[in-house]
Amino acid sequence: MSKQDQPAASTTAVSNAEPVDTSHDKIEQLHTLTSRIANELERSRIAQYTELLNRPWKLIWLNLLSGSARGVGIAIGFTFFAATIIYVLQVLGALNLPIVGDYIADIVRIVQRQLDMNTY
């Protein structure tokens, strides 16, 4: 063999050493992908969602119930928030701080003036 033939022989040996993708490997990859998609669909509960869409009265009931719960939650949250703000203002008013006390006094005067006016 000449030196010119040796590189060609070595490249053929390298190309034969690469793994060849068989149809069995492709089927295995397809099976893995299909299983992963099926698990994702099962976790997203798409079957329960489509069942809910086919029963409109149940969907209406669930939306009514969740809307009522959200409304009650907002009302309770706002009550706690407003009570906290009022408590803080009472504490600040009791301290007779010059700037804050004047501000609260102005608010009280404005409210009193509005109550004294007969708007009807």
N, C-alpha and C positions, 0 to 999 in steps of 0.2 A: 504494500500500500504506500502511496505517496503521501506527502504532507498535505496536499490539497484535499484528499479524500477524508482525512481524519476529522476536521471540523464538521463536515456534513454528517459523519457517522455519530459524532457526539451529540449533535442537535436532535437527531432522530431518537436517540436513547432518552434524551430529556423529555421530548414530547410524548413518548410512550409511558413515562413514569407519572404523568399527570392523571389524576382520577377522572374517570369518565362518568357523567351523570346518566344513570340508568333510568329506565322507566319506573322501576321500583322506588327509587329515591324521589322521583317526581310525585308519585302517588302518595308517598309518605308525607311529603311537604304539603300536598293538597289536603290530606287528612288532618294534619296539624292545623292548618289555616282554617278549615271548616270547623274543627272542634273549638278553636279560639273564638270564631264568630258566633257559634251557637252559645258558648258560655257568656259572651258579651250581651247577646239578646236576652238570655235568661236573667242576667243580672239587671238589665234595664226594665224588666217586667213588662215587656211589650204586650204579652198576652193579656195581662190584667188590664192594661190600658185600653186595648181594643175591646175587651169585654165591657168595660165601663162606658165606652162610646156607644156600644150597642144597647145600653140600658139608660136612656136619657133621664128617667125619674130618679134613679140612683145618683146620677151625676148632678142633677139639680139639688138633691138632698145634701150631698156631700159639700157642694159649693155653698149652700145656705148655712150649713153647720160651721164650715170653716170661716165664712164671712162674719158670722155672729161671734165666734170665738176671737177673731181678730179685733172686732169692735169692742168687745168687753176688755180685752187686753190693752187696747189703746186708752180706753176710759180709765182703767185702773192705773196705768202708767202716768197719764196726765194728772190724775189726782195726786199721786205721790210727788210728782214733780212740782205741781203748784203748791202743795202743802209745804214742801221743803223751801221753796222760794219765799212763801209768806213767813215761815218760821225765821229764816235768815233776816228778812226785813224787820221783823219784830225785835230780834236781838240787836240789830244795828240801830233801830229806833230807841231802844232802851239805853244804849250807850251814850246817847246825846252827842254824837259826833257832829261837828259844825257843818260840814259839807253834806253828809248823808242825811242828817236831821233836817236841814233846810230843804233838801230835795223831797223827802217824804212829806214834809209839811206842805210843800207846793202841790204835791199830788193830792193830799187830803183836801186842800182848798179848792182845787179844780173839781174834785168829785162833789164836794158840798155845793159849789156853785151850780153844777149840773143838776143836782137833786132839787135845789131851790127853784130852779126855773121850771115853769109849767109849759111843757111843749105841746100840750093838747088843747 
